[in-house]
């Protein structure tokens, strides 16, 4: 009977030691560097007396950017701040009256500069 009592006393001591488990807390610092990125998409702009097309700009949220169109006789600039979604910037074209165009297909290439 004494052996049973000793075993029961050891078991009780072991269980009471487990019931007194402790916890500890701490903080983990988390940081990130979000780089500014932008992309531009363009559509064809008809050469007509008055035409409109759109240039799509997609920048990371909070990125300030300037979009410029460079043509042989015209340059325009627009400064915007991105909300993270694609933004559509209208582009207008006009052909001057009396402009001498040769018969056949006429066209030009306008450079799009996206600075951010």
C-alpha positions as CSV (number, residue, x, y, z in Angstrom):
1,X,0.0,0.0,0.0
2,X,2.9,2.3,0.7
3,X,4.1,1.9,-2.9
4,X,0.8,3.0,-4.2
5,X,0.8,6.1,-2.0
6,X,4.3,7.1,-3.1
7,X,3.4,6.6,-6.8
8,X,0.3,8.7,-6.3
9,X,2.3,11.5,-4.6
10,X,4.9,11.6,-7.4
11,X,2.1,11.7,-10.0
12,X,0.3,14.5,-8.2
13,X,3.6,16.5,-8.0
14,X,4.2,16.0,-11.8
15,X,0.7,17.1,-12.7
16,X,0.8,20.2,-10.5
17,X,4.1,21.2,-12.2
18,X,2.4,21.0,-15.6
19,X,-0.5,23.2,-14.5
20,X,1.8,26.1,-13.7
21,X,3.0,26.6,-17.3
22,X,3.9,30.2,-18.2
23,X,3.6,32.2,-21.4
24,X,5.7,35.0,-22.8
25,X,4.9,37.5,-25.5
26,X,7.0,39.8,-27.7
27,X,6.8,41.9,-30.8
28,X,8.1,41.2,-34.3
29,X,8.9,44.2,-36.4
30,X,7.8,43.9,-40.0
31,X,8.8,46.4,-42.8
32,X,8.9,46.5,-46.6
33,X,10.2,48.8,-49.3
34,X,7.6,49.3,-52.0
35,X,9.2,50.5,-55.2
36,X,7.5,52.7,-57.6
37,X,6.7,51.1,-60.9
38,X,4.7,52.3,-63.9
39,X,3.7,51.0,-67.3
40,X,2.0,52.6,-70.3
41,X,-0.3,51.2,-73.0
42,X,-1.4,53.0,-76.1
43,X,-4.0,52.7,-78.8
44,X,-3.9,54.0,-82.4
45,X,-4.9,57.6,-82.8
46,X,-6.6,58.3,-86.2
47,X,-5.2,61.3,-88.1
48,X,-8.4,63.2,-88.7
49,X,-9.7,66.7,-88.4
50,X,-10.6,65.9,-84.7
51,X,-9.9,62.5,-83.1
52,X,-9.5,61.1,-79.6
53,X,-7.7,58.1,-78.2
54,X,-6.7,57.0,-74.7
55,X,-3.3,56.2,-73.2
56,X,-3.4,53.7,-70.3
57,X,-1.1,54.3,-67.3
58,X,-0.7,51.9,-64.5
59,X,1.5,52.9,-61.5
60,X,1.9,51.6,-58.0
61,X,-0.3,53.3,-55.5
62,X,0.8,56.8,-54.5
63,X,3.3,57.2,-57.3
64,X,3.4,60.6,-58.9
65,X,4.0,60.6,-62.6
66,X,4.1,62.9,-65.6
67,X,3.1,61.7,-69.0
68,X,4.4,63.6,-72.1
69,X,3.6,63.2,-75.7
70,X,6.4,64.2,-78.1
71,X,5.5,65.0,-81.7
72,X,7.2,67.0,-84.4
73,X,5.2,70.1,-83.7
74,X,3.4,69.5,-80.4
75,X,4.4,68.5,-76.9
76,X,2.0,68.2,-74.0
77,X,2.5,67.2,-70.4
78,X,0.2,66.1,-67.6
79,X,1.1,65.5,-64.0
80,X,-0.9,63.0,-62.0
81,X,-0.8,60.8,-58.9
82,X,-1.8,57.1,-59.2
83,X,-4.4,55.4,-57.0
84,X,-3.0,52.0,-57.9
85,X,-5.5,51.3,-60.6
86,X,-5.1,51.8,-64.4
87,X,-5.8,55.4,-65.4
88,X,-6.9,56.4,-68.8
89,X,-5.5,59.7,-70.2
90,X,-7.3,61.1,-73.2
91,X,-5.2,62.2,-76.2
92,X,-6.5,64.4,-78.9
93,X,-5.5,64.8,-82.5
94,X,-6.3,67.5,-85.0
95,X,-5.1,67.9,-88.6
96,X,-4.6,71.5,-89.7
97,X,-6.7,72.7,-92.7
98,X,-4.6,73.0,-95.8
99,X,-2.2,70.4,-94.5
100,X,-0.4,68.9,-97.6
101,X,-0.7,65.2,-97.4
102,X,0.4,62.9,-100.2
103,X,-2.1,60.4,-101.6
104,X,-2.1,57.0,-99.8
105,X,-1.5,56.2,-96.2
106,X,-0.4,59.0,-93.9
107,X,0.9,58.7,-90.4
108,X,3.4,59.7,-87.8
109,X,4.8,58.2,-84.6
110,X,4.3,60.1,-81.4
111,X,6.6,59.2,-78.5
112,X,5.1,58.7,-75.1
113,X,7.3,59.5,-72.1
114,X,6.2,58.3,-68.7
115,X,8.3,59.8,-65.9
116,X,7.8,58.8,-62.3
